[in-house]
Amino acid sequence: GTPVMTAFPTIPAAGWGLTGNAISPGNFLGTTNTQNLVFKLNSVYSGEIDQTNNNTFLGYNVGLGIGSYNSAFGTGALQNNYSGNNNVCVGYRTLYTSYSGGLNTAVGYDAMNAAINPYLCVGIGSESLKNADTGSTAVGDSSLYWNGGDYNTAVGKNSLRGYNIIGREGGYYNTAIGYKSGCDSSRNYTNTFGYNATATMDSETVIAGVHFNMVANGSPT
């Protein structure tokens, strides 16, 4: 007689499907051991969750998994880090050049992009604090862009932008608030407030175009 063909049950394929998966409670994408979870795109390192050094990276060609307590999100963010710790980077090529800088926060396209070893800096805004050094804070597009001096505070687009000229890269201990405030200055210990307010000497305060020079005892002249 005609042989009877027995229908065998379909055995589901093992592994994670490439076209989506129906999951159940308890399913997850990850590891079951202590090995770090690494992501790649076209075989290029593109992220890692590192429980050994407490780093979290995500983005194409994102930062090296070296250093500790770093978080980097975005293409090329923290890419050249070797030994820097405690950095937070969000955006395309943020802290891209930093080799050993630490305790920095960079948020925005190219924020702190060219800073070599910045420390204790905050750059928020596109290309802010591009050449950061130590202890400076910049909020706004291109704020403290060329200025590589220390302990500056700039709030507003192009504030304390500085020069791309050897010897005039930027001053120290300055505060600028407003669009282009302190933009063309390389002075020290200045305070400028308002659109395009610019100090013409060290230890000067400029408010809405009015200049006050502070003498040694702190009194205005």
Secondary structure, DSSP 4 states (H G I P E B T S, - for coil): -PPPPP-PPPPPPSS--TT-----TT--SS-SSSSPEEEEETTEEEEEEETTTTEEEESTT---S-SSS-EEESTTTTTT-SS--S-EEESTTTT-S-SS-BS-EEESTTTTTT-SS-BS-EEESTTTTTT--BS-EEESTTTTSS---SS-EEESTTTT---SSTT-S--SS-EEESTTTTTT---SS-EEESTT---SSTTEEEETTEEEEB-TTS-B-
